[in-house]
Amino acid sequence: MKPVGRRKFALGAAAFVLSGAAAFATLTPTASASGGDRHEPRPPKPTIVLVHGGFADASNWNGVISRLQKDGYPVMAPANPLRGIPNDAAYIASVLRSIQGPIVLVGHSYGGAVITNAAAGNPNVKALVYVAAFVPDEGERLGDIINRYPGSEIQAALNEVPFSNADGSTGVDLYIRPDRFRDVFAADLSKKETQLMAAEQRPFSASSFADVTTAAAWRTIPSYGVVAGADKAIPAAVERWEYERAGARRVVEVRGASHVVMISHPEVVERLIEEAANANR
């Protein structure tokens, strides 16, 4: 047998070292992937659904929408029909079912009662945000809640307008009198702006105050609240009481804010919505 030359031995040893290094390199990514250095991808941002209240339309959310969209949130602001809690909750519930993935549901004023009923049983709704809103429990009527504490001036500022439907049934719509609109609804906005809002207000069915809430989604879904400190529609004391009863995870009060706090202080409302979104992904 011929002795192995030094050159051949050196080449063989080098090949062994390189093959071993290659095997180690193959194993290294797997070991690293299971280690603490890997960053889990963040879940997608939830869709923010904004539900307006009585006498209003979705444009009341414009300042909030632009801020949320700038931060990358998908946003929907459907038109609330304002035909009473059973009808409006059913409609908003159908909107929610059309959305894939997590949802943060936000309601202003009467919209709070609508989302309370509409979100019940929907596992995609991860948080509820109430903005100067009604937060009824099962079996309650809004007409009873609004008078729990003194301070509401809106009932004395309403005009009642009867209407008829094609089937012969009748009802009553409510409007805020133009001469009282700014004082009771939007005192921290300019006179020019509130004159437009008063002229453009949508009819609000009077039955909404007598309708009975049949589901209270806040009992199972985390909630958050904004108190309008100078609210003359839903008194601030009522809002505080409601949010406390609901076990709200965070409540923000805006001093001097009117009922339309999302218009006069959109940045405050937007921050609380994003807090709710980040905490409940």
C-alpha positions as CSV (number, residue, x, y, z in Angstrom):
1,M,0.0,0.0,0.0
2,K,1.3,3.5,-0.9
3,P,1.5,6.0,1.9
4,V,-0.9,8.9,1.8
5,G,0.9,12.0,0.8
6,R,0.9,15.1,3.0
7,R,-0.9,17.1,0.2
8,K,-3.7,14.6,-0.1
9,F,-4.1,14.4,3.7
10,A,-4.3,18.2,4.0
11,L,-7.0,18.4,1.2
12,G,-9.0,15.6,2.9
13,A,-8.9,17.3,6.2
14,A,-9.9,20.7,4.7
15,A,-12.9,19.0,3.0
16,F,-14.0,17.5,6.3
17,V,-13.8,20.8,8.0
18,L,-15.7,22.6,5.3
19,S,-18.4,19.9,5.2
20,G,-18.8,20.1,9.0
21,A,-19.1,23.9,8.8
22,A,-21.7,23.6,6.1
23,A,-23.7,21.2,8.3
24,F,-23.5,23.6,11.2
25,A,-24.6,26.5,9.0
26,T,-27.6,24.4,7.9
27,L,-28.6,23.9,11.5
28,T,-28.0,27.4,12.7
29,P,-31.0,29.2,11.2
30,T,-33.4,26.6,12.6
31,A,-31.9,27.0,16.1
32,S,-32.0,30.7,15.8
33,A,-35.6,30.7,14.6
34,S,-36.7,29.0,17.8
35,G,-34.7,31.4,19.9
36,G,-35.7,34.7,21.5
37,D,-34.3,36.9,18.7
38,R,-37.2,36.2,16.3
39,H,-39.8,39.0,16.1
40,E,-43.4,37.8,15.7
41,P,-45.3,39.8,13.0
42,R,-47.8,42.2,14.4
43,P,-51.4,41.2,13.8
44,P,-53.3,43.4,11.2
45,K,-54.9,46.6,12.4
46,P,-58.6,46.2,13.2
47,T,-61.3,48.0,11.1
48,I,-62.7,51.0,13.0
49,V,-66.4,51.3,12.6
50,L,-67.9,54.7,13.6
51,V,-71.6,54.9,14.3
52,H,-73.1,58.5,14.6
53,G,-76.0,59.5,16.8
54,G,-79.3,61.2,16.3
55,F,-79.8,64.4,14.3
56,A,-76.5,63.7,12.6
57,D,-74.7,61.9,9.8
58,A,-71.3,60.2,9.3
59,S,-69.6,63.5,8.4
60,N,-69.5,64.2,12.2
61,W,-66.6,61.8,12.3
62,N,-64.5,63.5,9.5
63,G,-61.8,64.8,11.9
64,V,-61.4,61.4,13.6
65,I,-61.5,59.4,10.3
66,S,-58.6,61.5,8.7
67,R,-56.4,60.9,11.7
68,L,-57.1,57.1,11.9
69,Q,-56.5,56.7,8.2
70,K,-53.2,58.6,8.5
71,D,-52.2,56.0,11.1
72,G,-53.0,53.2,8.7
73,Y,-56.4,52.0,10.1
74,P,-59.2,50.8,7.8
75,V,-62.3,52.9,8.7
76,M,-66.0,52.6,8.0
77,A,-68.6,55.2,9.0
78,P,-72.0,53.7,7.9
79,A,-75.1,55.8,7.9
80,N,-77.2,55.1,11.0
81,P,-80.8,54.9,9.8
82,L,-82.2,56.6,13.0
83,R,-85.4,54.6,12.8
84,G,-85.3,53.2,16.3
85,I,-83.0,50.8,18.2
86,P,-84.3,47.5,16.8
87,N,-84.1,48.6,13.2
88,D,-80.8,50.5,13.5
89,A,-79.1,47.8,15.6
90,A,-80.1,45.1,13.0
91,Y,-78.7,47.3,10.2
92,I,-75.4,48.0,11.9
93,A,-75.1,44.3,12.8
94,S,-75.4,43.4,9.1
95,V,-72.6,45.9,8.4
96,L,-70.4,44.3,11.0
97,R,-71.0,40.8,9.5
98,S,-69.6,42.0,6.2
99,I,-66.2,42.9,7.7
100,Q,-63.5,40.3,7.9
101,G,-61.1,40.4,10.8
102,P,-61.1,42.3,14.1
103,I,-63.3,45.3,14.7
104,V,-63.3,48.3,17.1
105,L,-66.8,49.6,17.3
106,V,-67.4,53.3,18.2
107,G,-70.7,55.0,19.0
108,H,-71.5,58.6,19.6
109,S,-74.6,59.6,21.6
110,Y,-77.6,57.5,20.4
111,G,-75.0,55.5,18.4
112,G,-73.8,54.1,21.7
113,A,-77.2,52.4,22.2
114,V,-77.1,51.0,18.7
115,I,-73.6,49.5,19.0
116,T,-74.5,48.0,22.5
117,N,-77.2,46.0,20.8
118,A,-75.5,45.4,17.4
119,A,-72.2,44.0,18.7
120,A,-73.8,41.3,20.8
121,G,-72.7,37.8,19.7
122,N,-70.2,39.0,17.1
123,P,-66.7,37.5,18.0
124,N,-64.9,39.9,15.7
125,V,-65.8,43.0,17.8
126,K,-62.8,43.3,20.1
127,A,-63.6,46.6,21.8
128,L,-66.4,49.2,22.2
129,V,-65.7,52.9,22.4
130,Y,-68.5,55.2,23.7
131,V,-68.2,58.9,22.9
132,A,-70.6,61.1,24.9
133,A,-72.9,58.1,24.5
134,F,-75.8,56.1,25.8
135,V,-74.7,52.7,27.3
136,P,-77.9,51.0,28.1
137,D,-78.3,47.6,29.8
138,E,-80.8,45.0,28.9
139,G,-84.4,46.1,29.5
140,E,-83.6,49.8,29.7
141,R,-85.0,52.7,27.8
142,L,-83.0,55.8,26.8
143,G,-85.7,58.1,28.1
144,D,-85.1,56.7,31.6
145,I,-81.3,56.9,31.4
146,I,-81.1,60.5,30.2
147,N,-83.0,61.7,33.2
148,R,-81.0,59.8,35.8
149,Y,-79.1,62.9,36.6
150,P,-80.1,66.5,35.9
151,G,-78.6,68.7,33.2
152,S,-80.1,67.6,29.9
153,E,-81.7,70.4,28.0
154,I,-82.3,68.7,24.7
155,Q,-85.8,67.3,25.3
156,A,-87.1,70.9,25.8
157,A,-85.4,72.0,22.6
158,L,-87.1,69.4,20.3
159,N,-89.7,69.8,17.6
160,E,-92.0,66.9,16.9
161,V,-92.9,66.2,13.3
162,P,-95.5,63.5,12.5
163,F,-94.9,61.3,9.4
164,S,-96.7,58.6,7.5
165,N,-95.3,55.5,5.9
166,A,-96.5,53.9,2.6
167,D,-98.2,51.1,4.5
168,G,-100.3,53.6,6.4
169,S,-98.4,53.4,9.7
170,T,-97.4,56.6,11.3
171,G,-94.7,57.9,13.6
172,V,-93.0,61.0,15.0
173,D,-89.6,62.4,14.0
174,L,-87.6,64.7,16.2
175,Y,-85.5,67.8,15.2
176,I,-83.6,70.2,17.4
177,R,-85.0,73.7,17.0
178,P,-82.5,75.8,15.1
179,D,-82.5,78.6,17.7
180,R,-81.4,76.0,20.4
181,F,-79.1,73.8,18.3
182,R,-75.8,75.4,19.1
183,D,-76.5,75.8,22.8
184,V,-77.7,72.3,23.6
185,F,-75.7,70.3,21.0
186,A,-72.6,72.0,19.8
187,A,-71.7,75.0,22.0
188,D,-68.0,74.7,21.4
189,L,-68.3,75.0,17.7
190,S,-68.6,78.2,15.7
191,K,-72.0,79.8,15.0
192,K,-71.4,79.5,11.3
193,E,-70.7,75.7,11.6
194,T,-73.7,75.0,13.8
195,Q,-76.1,76.9,11.6
196,L,-75.1,74.5,8.8
197,M,-75.5,71.5,11.1
198,A,-78.9,72.7,12.3
199,A,-80.1,73.1,8.7
200,E,-78.8,69.7,7.6
201,Q,-79.8,67.6,10.7
202,R,-81.5,64.3,9.9
203,P,-84.8,63.2,11.4
204,F,-84.5,61.1,14.5
205,S,-87.4,58.7,15.3
206,A,-89.0,59.5,18.7
207,S,-89.5,55.8,19.2
208,S,-85.8,55.5,20.0
209,F,-86.3,56.9,23.5
210,A,-89.0,54.3,24.2
211,D,-87.3,51.3,22.6
212,V,-86.1,48.6,25.0
213,T,-82.5,47.4,24.7
214,T,-82.4,43.6,24.3
215,A,-78.6,43.0,24.5
216,A,-75.7,44.6,26.3
217,A,-72.5,43.8,24.5
218,W,-70.4,45.7,27.0
219,R,-70.9,42.9,29.5
220,T,-68.6,40.7,27.4
221,I,-66.6,43.1,25.3
222,P,-64.0,45.6,26.7
223,S,-65.3,49.1,26.7
224,Y,-63.8,52.6,26.7
225,G,-65.5,56.0,27.2
226,V,-65.2,59.7,26.4
227,V,-67.0,62.1,28.7
228,A,-68.0,65.5,27.3
229,G,-67.6,67.7,30.3
230,A,-70.1,70.4,29.3
231,D,-72.6,68.2,27.6
232,K,-76.2,69.5,27.6
233,A,-77.7,66.6,25.7
234,I,-76.5,63.6,27.8
235,P,-75.3,65.0,31.1
236,A,-71.7,64.3,31.9
237,A,-72.9,62.8,35.2
238,V,-74.9,60.2,33.2
239,E,-71.9,59.4,31.0
240,R,-69.6,58.9,34.0
241,W,-72.2,56.6,35.7
242,E,-72.7,54.6,32.5
243,Y,-69.0,54.0,31.9
244,E,-68.4,53.1,35.5
245,R,-71.3,50.6,35.4
246,A,-69.9,49.1,32.2
247,G,-66.5,48.6,33.8
248,A,-64.8,50.7,31.1
249,R,-61.1,50.1,31.0
250,R,-60.3,53.7,30.4
251,V,-62.4,56.9,30.6
252,V,-61.2,60.3,29.3
253,E,-63.1,63.4,30.2
254,V,-62.7,66.6,28.1
255,R,-63.5,69.7,30.1
256,G,-65.8,72.2,28.5
257,A,-66.6,69.9,25.6
258,S,-70.1,69.9,24.1
259,H,-72.0,66.9,23.0
260,V,-70.1,66.7,19.7
261,V,-66.7,66.2,21.3
262,M,-65.5,64.2,18.3
263,I,-65.9,67.3,16.2
264,S,-64.4,69.8,18.6
265,H,-61.7,67.4,20.0
266,P,-61.1,64.7,17.3
267,E,-57.5,64.1,18.5
268,V,-58.7,63.0,22.0
269,V,-61.3,60.6,20.5
270,E,-58.8,59.2,18.0
271,R,-56.2,58.5,20.6
272,L,-58.7,56.6,22.8
273,I,-59.8,54.5,19.8
274,E,-56.2,53.6,18.9
275,E,-55.6,52.7,22.6
276,A,-58.5,50.4,22.5
277,A,-57.3,48.9,19.2
278,N,-53.8,48.3,20.4
279,A,-54.9,46.8,23.7
280,N,-57.3,44.3,22.1
281,R,-55.6,42.8,19.1
